[in-house]
Amino acid sequence: MEEKDRDKGRLEFLGSTKVSKRGQIVVPAAARRTMGLRSGDELAVFIGDPGVLVLVKINESEATSERSLSSCT
């Protein structure tokens, strides 16, 4: 489904994943393709309602700013 065809704010199921013993997850290929994720891309992690985990792709300028701010604390 192309981005222009998706309703903003709606969720689209793109697969499932398991948490490894080391706490890692694999983002399903369909989600990586849809979001344009590549190896080394950074994701911000948010918790919403109970049981909701949200991953948001961080662009390079946001990632640099975030690292700068975290080094100040």
C-alpha positions in Angstrom: 0.0 0.0 0.0 1.5 3.4 -1.0 1.8 6.1 1.6 -0.6 8.4 -0.1 -3.3 5.6 0.1 -2.9 5.2 3.9 -5.0 7.3 6.3 -2.9 9.4 8.6 -3.0 8.1 12.2 -4.3 4.7 11.2 -2.3 1.6 12.0 -1.4 -1.0 9.4 -0.3 -4.5 10.4 3.0 -5.3 8.7 4.1 -8.5 10.6 5.1 -9.6 14.1 8.3 -10.3 15.9 9.7 -11.8 19.1 12.0 -10.3 21.7 15.3 -12.2 21.9 17.0 -13.2 25.1 19.2 -10.1 24.7 16.1 -7.8 24.3 16.5 -7.4 20.5 13.7 -7.4 17.9 13.8 -7.8 14.2 11.6 -5.2 12.3 9.7 -7.2 9.7 10.9 -6.7 6.1 7.5 -5.2 5.0 7.8 -2.5 7.7 11.5 -1.8 6.8 10.5 -1.4 3.1 7.5 0.8 3.9 9.5 3.1 6.2 12.7 3.1 4.1 14.7 1.7 7.0 18.3 0.7 6.4 21.0 -0.9 8.5 22.3 1.7 11.0 19.2 3.9 11.0 18.1 5.1 14.4 14.7 4.7 15.9 13.2 6.5 18.8 11.2 4.2 21.2 8.0 5.4 22.9 5.5 3.7 25.2 1.8 4.6 24.7 -1.3 2.9 26.2 -0.7 -0.4 28.0 0.7 -2.8 25.5 1.6 -0.2 22.9 5.3 0.3 21.8 6.0 2.8 19.0 9.1 3.0 16.9 9.8 6.3 15.1 12.5 6.7 12.5 14.9 9.5 13.5 16.4 11.6 10.7 20.1 12.4 10.9 19.7 15.9 12.2 17.3 14.8 15.0 19.7 12.0 15.9 22.7 14.4 16.2 20.6 16.8 18.3 19.4 13.9 20.6 23.0 12.7 21.2 24.2 16.3 21.9 21.4 16.8 24.5 21.9 13.4 26.2 25.7 14.2 26.6 24.8 17.3 28.6 23.0 15.4 31.4 
